[in-house]
Amino acid sequence: MSDAQNPNDPPDAGTAAHGFFVVQELLGTPALARIYTDVLINSPTTITAVRDRQGVSKSTAYKYANTLAELGVAEELDAHKDGSSLWRAEPVSGIWTDETTIELGPVIIAVFGATSVDDDLELFIERHGKAALAPAITATVDYLNGETTRRGVAAALEVPAVEGIAVSQAIERIIAVVKPHDSTLDTSMFEVDVHDRAIEQGPYQRANE
């Protein structure tokens, strides 16, 4: 893995390095990633609404909101709703370089965040490790693009069919709500048609506030 700045890097190398650092922080704390994702997809929103949707305490919600502000990916606005300040989050992305290069964006952050509350995702990483989530997201996007089947996802991940189907369905529910905010995905390539009832069972919901 490498994130050191090269003298030949483009002028925005500092921005890219900051994005990488922020993504690392978010991926390291699932609850922080969930709060970030909720604020992102519902911006502008209040932290009171976020904590209600995510089922966290007031102190935890504000602690993580302030952490996001310190990281520079969320801000408290000079506006209020029902007596509470409105907050807004911005999409963030970073580059992971090892044997291959992976662009990390809001979808992968949201999926990692959901591992602490989604049973299918939690079971998947218990059996195959967190590193297996990135290929699972890629395989799910391939499925949404019509390039493979649910069982094809399982085959690509080399996991039992029931596990591949379950994890791809869990990831699909997340992509359905986060996709419009993730520039690392080609949003023109595929549509995500997930029933509202399925999204309600997932870790993230869009709210009309």
Disulfide bonds with the S-S distance in Angstrom:
none
